[in-house]
Amino acid sequence: MKRRLYILFVLFLFSILSRGEETFDCQQVIYDFLVRYTSDLRITTDNLSPEQKMKSDRVMTLYGNYRLLPESWKELNISVLYYENRGYEAIWSLGGDTLWHIIFPNSYELILGKTRYELEIMLRDDIMNTLTEYEYVNDSVSIMPISDSIYVSQKNKVYLSKKMSTAAYYKFNTEGRLELLRDVFYPKQLAINLCQFPLFRDLLLSITQNIYDSTRSYTLPLAKWLSYCQQQECIIYVGVEIEEKDLLRMLVICENKFLGYNHMLSVLFPVRDNCLILNNPIDVALTAYIPTYNIIKD
Amino acid sequence: MIKKFLLLSILSASVVVQATVQVKITSGLDNPALQAKMECTMSQLLTEINAAQSANRSLNFGAIGVPQSVQVSMSMLWENTQFVCTETLLEEKCISTNNGYQFRAIPLQIKPDPEEQLDEDEYQEAVISFDHQGVLLSFYFSLSTTQYSQVIRGSKELTDVRRRQVILDYTERFRTAYNQKDIQFMEQIFSDDALIITGQVIKQKPVDGFFLPDKIIYKKYTKHEYLANLRRSFARNGYIRVTFDEIKVLRHPTDPTIYGVTLHQGYTSSNYHDDGYLFILWDFSDESQPQILVRTWQPDSFNGGKLPEEEVFSLDDFDI
């Protein structure tokens, strides 16, 4: 409920702004970054001056100086704006006077204060420590029939190709209610849904994760993975990369626009006699934290 | 009246696609014989393209004298989609390159189906390269990612999406290897035949009180030479910090296992800083171990301004 109110609040702010940028009211992770970064600037590290550090981090001052910020920020008004595919703008002001105004990239390494390697190593623990359960959003979805009893969602988001999208498939249950398709006799549609929704609570993922200089293997519940993605506000795109008589290989991209990265998964589903075989665990190859904040978007 | 209008439209459309193309080089070259040779080759090539598209047949290079490698790459491009040059007279500027000469922005239109109407959205530009003797070296489209997806229809789109993500992944690992001074990673990631090119801005001394413009000199290194220099650099610097920005990934138009990445690099070490453009050519033929075939670096500013985009190394500049 809280999450839905928060999302509504963000959407409300978005709707009243003339410039069309998305805002959120200083999410904790961004606030923690601002606190840590201003503190780091006061301590020279890596033999870099604060100005060199900011230049290297692509943090640009538009007005003022971090030295004008008081030790305690209780009295300050801090606003943060997010510009999709560009980064953030942060403004500290006191009594109407701007003390410091900066822009910085939506770089996860910069904002989280950890290298990619460190985050890759920590990923499994981060997923398992996700406390929130996956929450289905009760928004109305417009659908279109694709066969006698199967429907696909419309107005889906796509990623680089129309074949990578947020499409989901629905079917009427025995009580006549429309629900997410769970029928193994629709293998492609079920595989797409499984990559996005925790349809079966006891399903596990057997993950082989590519890390900088090695691979790691571990098993974790699919529901936990999806809860983690939801908590991180990732958008999940799914496509069928390979479709053979006895195999489906799904390409899944979990896009985090706010922190500028993708997690990419290849998910394998065996098929027999046009029926999806739900192995438990499901084999997955994972490449995490692929940076996207620094690429030129078309 | 309507019938006459339709007939005129059909006639004019057929005139466009069968048109002979004449190419004239207007500047950038001071050798009349070489100029005539390249003009003739380009004219014949573009005229043959129009004739082949009109007749819905394969390209016939017989009379033109096109090297086998170019015939193969153009035929592969043609198999995916046909194209025409709708201009009958092209006036082109000649650009000098390390390998010879280049002509950019040759206007083409993509026509996947000969019966389709020409569409402004299908506009493409080609780049034609010659060696110093005026022999044709290559013919490529200069494409953005968005345009490329229009050209190569019916290809394995999601495999391409996945490979692009892997390219971004490996490019980031490449950056990490610099920051961690991981020479072992560099040994593995560079192909043994890798070509490394580094550009250096040379400031020229004034002559008779007149200031001369800076020039860029390019030096070639083998993998062995480059890694030896890198080892010395790693040993001499307490820390190295490399950043990558403005990353662009482009797939080779005919070889789906080759990708080019252009990016802006910031390099800071204990006692040095520079900014420049990096180009990396990735070989994906072994997906589990992508390798770098080419790595080039150029300064991002030149003569007081930004390095012109056409001077930045890209996929078009290398024959695979």
Interface residues (C-beta under 8 A of the other chain):
Chain A: D46 N47 L48 Q52 S56 R58 T115 R116 Y117 Y159 L160 S161 K163 M164 N210 Y212 D213 G239 V240 E241 L251 I253 N262 M264 S266 T287 I290 P291 T292 N294 I295 I296 D298
Chain B: S144 T145 T146 S149 K156 E157 L158 T159 D160 V161 R162 R164 Q165 V166 L168 D169 E172 R173 T176 D182 F185 G238 Y239 R241 T243 F244 D245 E246 I247 K248 V249 L263 G266 T268 S270 H273
